Amino acid sequence: MAKRILIYTNHFYPEQFKVNEIVDWLSEEGHTIRVITGIPNYPSGKYYKGYGLQSIFKTNYKENVVVNRLPLIPRGNGNYFMLVLNYLSYFISTFFFTIYLLFKKKYDYIFVHHTSPILIAIHPIIYSFFYKKTKKYLWDLDIWPETLEAMNVVNSKLILSQISKVVKFIYSFYDKILIASEGFRDIIEKRHKGEVIYFPNWAEYDIEKNINDKETLINIPKNKFIIMYTGNIGEAQNFNDLIKTIKQLKDEQIYWVFIGGGRFKKELESNLEKNNLKDVCLFKNQVKVSEIPSYAKLANAMFLSLRKNHVFAKTIPAKLQSYLAMKKPVIGVLEGEGANIIKQSKCGIVEENGDYIELANQIKIMAQHSSEELNAMGENGRIFYNNAFSQYKRRNQILNLFD
């Protein structure tokens, strides 16, 4: 039976987030959906072309999907001041729009896609004061206050303790909380008495199908071992330390490609230039999801990293599922759940101690592998992906959630 579903998210198409596919899956089942989101501006910090203030009125995304893009101040260069303005402006817009929704039709379910900040989870609580029978689900992808502490945004134990109490209060209004990593279960279950569901990330359709016939607009040197990174270039990835590895490998036949944008990109480029390493690296701005497999096809291995931290050790980076799905060997600098996946699947190499010199040594060995050995790693990763993360599994899981 078709349901009425209200979805709150900071990000939606054309921004590249998994919630896009959740909306598609639910709409294909005939559910009526309203998506509340902001004007797209991530990660560039500018409004996407064609999505300025004129896009704040509702638009019919699909026949049974209405999208309301609410006004906000764009992220700009991503400094903390601009991020606060971005978050607060969207919070205010969403607050008033939620009040407006109280006079519209009742929704059977509310689904919150929480990336950051936790403010996005407050508005459904306001709605629930008037519609108590509406079920509320929170997909918690950014665990507060642990992430704030890990990123050195907040260091005061007193403030972190107060934020933790606020988060616990917010959780108390939700029927179910979804988590992307089992590593966070203990933290969530201490704060939430309801059901906690493991709902990991997956690879987008074009990535899972590994459709790699798109034109690529980069010149990559031949006869070199190509290591590629795709996605957000931020502080959590600890790219400054990666420079040590790149420096160690400067005289080897190894070339680095970074595809994406983010707050740390300019600093990374600048630091590479200071170390005379720009000639072994190539940067390209973010590309469409549908184009990623075509770029990945040019790489011998894909790279991912997370700063060494007990919180990040509980995280499975979403790009890991993408790399596995594309049958690419993985070079990982991380610990915990993500590292275990690389080891269990036998899809590549992993440096768990953040030793970037040792990482260089491992990459030297990997670069000597035959194409058959590298292909075998890629196949191992794909088998693991099919068993643990496939879209088929996640689609059925989300549809059952709203059954």
N, C-alpha and C positions, 0 to 999 in steps of 0.2 A: 504494500500500500504506500502510495506517494506521501512524503512528509514535507513539511515546510521547515527549512533549515536556514539559520542566520549565521553567517561566518564573519568573524572579526580577524583581520590580519593587517600587519604593518605593510606587507608586500604582496602584490598580485601582478599578474600578467600586464605589461610585457616584462616586468622584473622576473627573474628566473628563480622561483622557489617551488618547492614540492606541493604547496597548497594549490597551485594551478591544476595539478593533475587530480587532486582530491575533488576539486570542484567538477572537473570533467567526469570523473567516475560517478559521482552522485547525480549529476545532471543526466547522464546516460541511462540511469535507472528511473528517470521520470520525476525525481524530487524537485520541488520548487525552492530555489536558492536565492538569497540576497547576500552579496559580498560587500562588506564595509571595509574600505581600504583608503590609503592616501594617494595623492598624485605621485606617480612613479618618479623616483629620483635617485635610486640606488643602483650601482655604487658611485656613479659619476658625481652626485651632489647637485645635479641640475635636473630640471624637469625634462622628461623625455619629449622629443619632438612630437607635437600634436597632442600633448597632455598637459597643457598649462591650466590656468585658472578656469578656462572655458570648459574643462572636463569635469567640473565638480557636480554637474547635474547627472542624474542617473543615466546609465547606458545599458542597453540590452546586450550583454556579452554573448548569450545564447538564448534560444527561445524560452527556456525556463530558468534563466540566470540573469539577475539584475545586479549590476555593479555600481556602487556609490563611491565615487572618488572624492574624498573630503579635502578641503584646503589645508595646507601645512607649509611651513617654512622649509625649503630644501636643505639637505645636509651640508651643502657647500663643500669646503675642503676637509670636513670631517673632524675638525678640532672639537674639544669638549663643549665649548660655548655654543657652536653651531648645532651640535648634536642635542644639547639641552633644548635649544629653541625648536629644533625639529620635533623632538619628542613631545614637548609641552603643547606646541601648536596643534599637533595631531590629536593629543589627548583632549584638548578643549573642543575641537571640531567634533570628535567622536562622542563626547559627552552630550553636546546639544543635539546631535543627530539621534542618539539613543533615546533622549527625551521625546523627540519627534516620533520615533518608532513605537512608543507606548500607545500612540493613538492609531496605529496601523493594525493589520491583522496579527493574530497571535502566532508565534513560531513553536513548533514541536521540539526543536533542538537548537542549541547554540554551540558552535564549534569555534574555539579560539586557537589560532596559529600563533604561538608565542615565540618570537625570535628574541627581540629585546626592544624596549624594556618591559617589565612586568605590568606597567600601566595599562596595556592592552586588555588585561584580564579583569579590570575593575568594572568596565561598562556593562558587561553581561550581568554582574551582580545587581546593578541598579535596575536592569530590566527584570530580573527575577523577583524583586520586591513586589512587582505588580502581576507577574505571571509565574506563580510558584510551581506550576506543573511542567514548565519548560525544562527539559534536561540540558545540562551544561557539561561540555567536555573541553578539557584543556590539553592541547598538545604542547608540552613544555620542552622547548628546544634550547633554552638558555636559563640554566638553574641559578636563581638569585637566592642569597647574596654571594654564593660561592664563586660565580663568574666575576663579579665585581672585585672580589679579593684577589682572584687569580690574575686579573688584568691590572692590578695595582690602582684601580679606580678609587676604591675605599680601603683604608688600612686600619681604621679605628675599630677595635673589637666591640665597643659600645654601639657604634652606628650599625655595624654588621649584625649585631644581636637584635637591634630594633627592626632592621629590615627583615630579618628572619621571622620575627613575630608577625610582621605585616603580611609576608608571603603565606605563612601558616593560616592567617585569618582569611586571605583570599582563597586559598585552597579549600577551606571549609565549605564554600558555597558550591563547589563543583562535584558532580556525581562521579566522574571518572577523570583520571589524569593519565595521559599517554606520555611515555618516555622513549627517547631514541636510543638509549643505551641502558643495559641492565646495571651498569655501574652506578647509576643514580637511584636505583630502587630503594636502597636503605635510607638515603636522604629524604626522598619523597614520602616514604611510608611513615617516617617519624613525624611528618607534618600533615599527612592526609589520611583520614580514617576510611575513606572510600576505596574503590578499586583502582589499582595502578596497573597499567597495561603496557607491555613492551611493544612499541611500534617504531621500528627502525627506519632509517631512510632507504631509498632505492634509487636506481638510475632512471633518468627520464626516458621516454619512449625511444627517441632517436639514438640515445646512448645505449640503451638495453638492446635495441635491434642492431646496433653498431653500423648504422648507415653512414658510410664514409666516402660518398661520391661527390661531395661539394668541392668547389674550387677553393684553394687555400692561397692567400696572398702574402706569403712570407718566403724569403729566400734562405734556405737552410743549407749549410755547406755539406757537400757529399763526403763520404768516407770518414765520417766522425760518428762517435757514439752520442746520440741525441737524448738528453734528459729534459723532459717537459713538465712544467707545472701549469695547471689551469685553475682559475678561481680567484678568490679574494686575497690580495696581498696586504696582510695586516700585521699587527704587532704579535698576535697570538702564534703566528707561524715562525717567529724567531729567525727571520731571514738574515739578520746581521751576523749571527754565528755561522750561517751557511757560507758566508763569504770566505771563512777559513777553509772550507772544503773546496770551493771554487779556486782559491789561490793555490792550494796543494796540487790541484789537477790542471793548472794552467798550461803546462807543457805537454799534457796528454792529449790524445785525439778525442776530446770530450767537449761537447757544446751544450749550453743551457738555454732553454726557451721558456719564457714566462708569459702566459696569456691571461690577462685579467686586469683588474684595477683594484684600488683600495687605498686606505689612508697611508700606508707605508711605502707605496710604490716609488714615489719621488725620492724618498730617502734611500731606498735600496739602490736605485739607479745612481744616485750621487755617490754612495759609498763604494759601489763597484768601480765607478770612474776614478775615485781617489786611489783605489788599489790597482789601477791599470788593468781592469778585468772586463771592460766593456766589449772587447773584441772576441770574447768567448761566450758572450751572452746576447740574447735577442729578446726584446720586449714587444708585445702586441696588446692592444687594448682588448677589452672583453668582446667575445664573439657570441653569436647566437648558440643556444644549446644544440640546435640541429647541426651546427658546423663543427662541434668539438671532436666527434669521431674522425672527421677528415683531417684535422690537425694532429690528433693523437696517432693517426696512422703513420705520420712522419717520424714519430719518436721510437727509440729503442726501449725506453723505460719512462715511467711517470713518477714524479716526485711529490711527496707530501711531508709536512712536518707540523709539530705542535710544541710550543714551549714546555719545558719540563716543569710539571706542576701536578699536584695530586688531583686537582679537579679535571684537568685536561686528560689525565690518565684514565678517567672514567668515560671519556668521550670517544665516539666513533666518528671521525671526520666524514661528512657526506661524500666528499670527493673519492674516498676509498671505495665506496660501492660503485662509483662511476668507472674508476680505473679497472676494477675487477670485471665489470660488465663488458668493457671494451677489449678484454683479453690482453691487457698490457702488463708486463712485469712492473712491480712496484718497488720504489726505493723510499723507505719510510724512516723518519726521525721522530719517534714517539714511543710512549710506553703504554702499559695497561691494555685495554680492550682492543684498540686499533692494532697494536703490536702483535697481540695474540692472533688476530685474524690473519695477518701477513704470514706469521709462522705456521699456523695450522693449515692454511691453504697452500703453503709452499709456492707462493706467487712472486717472491722477490727477496729483498734483503731489508733488515730493520736494525737501526741503531737505537737502543733503548736508553742509553746513558747520556745522550746528548754529546757524545765525543765526536766532534766533526772532523778530527784528524783520522780517527779510526774509520769514519764513514768514507773518507777519501780512499782509504786502502781497500775497503769493500767494493767501492765503485770501480776501482782499477781492475779488480778480479772479475767483476760482473761484465765489464766492457770487453773482456777476452772470451766471453761465452760465445758459442756458435749460435746461429739464428735458430737452430733446432732446440737448443737448450732454453733460449729466451722464449720461444713460442710455447714450450712446455710449461714454463712459469705462467704465461698468459692463460693457457687452457686451464691450469689448476685454479687460477683465480676465478675464471668464469664458472667452473663447476661449483665452487664454494658459493658464489653469488646466486646461482640458480637455486641452491638448496636453502639459503638463508635470507636472501633479500629481494627476490624477484618481484616485479610489479604484480604478477598474478597473486602472490601471497598477500601483498599489502592491499590490493584492491578488494579482495574477498574479506580481509580483516575490517577495512573501513566500512564496507557495505553492511557487514554483520553488525557493526556497532550501531548503525542507524536503522536496523531492522525492528 
